[in-house]
Amino acid sequence: MSHTLGARQAQKQRTRQAFLDAALTLLEEQSLSSLGLREVTRAVGVAPTAFYRHFRSTADLGVALVGEALGSLHPMVRPTVAAGDDSEERIRRAVELIAHHVDSHPAHVRFIARERHGGVRAVREAIQAELARFAEEVRSELAADPQTEGWADADVLMLAHLYVDQMLITASLFLESQDGPPGERERVTRLAAQQLRLISRGSRHWLD
């Protein structure tokens, strides 16, 4: 009996993932607000009623895609911005992390870039919640940095949000560079490092 239940659970998980994969492919060319449930079920090859065994709506599916797109990054954030290393090393790690994530998950990055200000409220809120969580993780590391000694907590969090926002911008630039001319990726890498360096150096004079 346990083997049968395990097989059913595995099949259910495979079907759920098939819905996520199909939706992500369809969303390469359209926004979530225009995505039809029947489009997704047709792509998976199941009846429309099967969809509701896994998701309440396309908005619910979109929220699941947000978790899939951003959830895997959380364990990498703290090591990337860890206190104790010089700012140049942190910048190098951050740019490398972003570039690698874009290379590995371009469709996910495109989805987040489009839906961050898209027409589906639940998805916008899910993205904002994930970004707020990233900012809090960065804030925790920045608070341990001697550079922020004497800063108000709100100011450290503001700096963390600046870094998170800039990393999102950098991800979009790396995504665009995939279809750009030769040398575009190197240009984006240099620009990203310069922009993060500007934030870092400017923050040193915040209490001035």
Summary of the structure (lengths in Angstrom):
residues: 208
radius of gyration: 20.0
end to end distance: 68.9
largest distance: 68.9
contacts: 602
relative contact order: 0.11
helix: 78%
strand: 0%
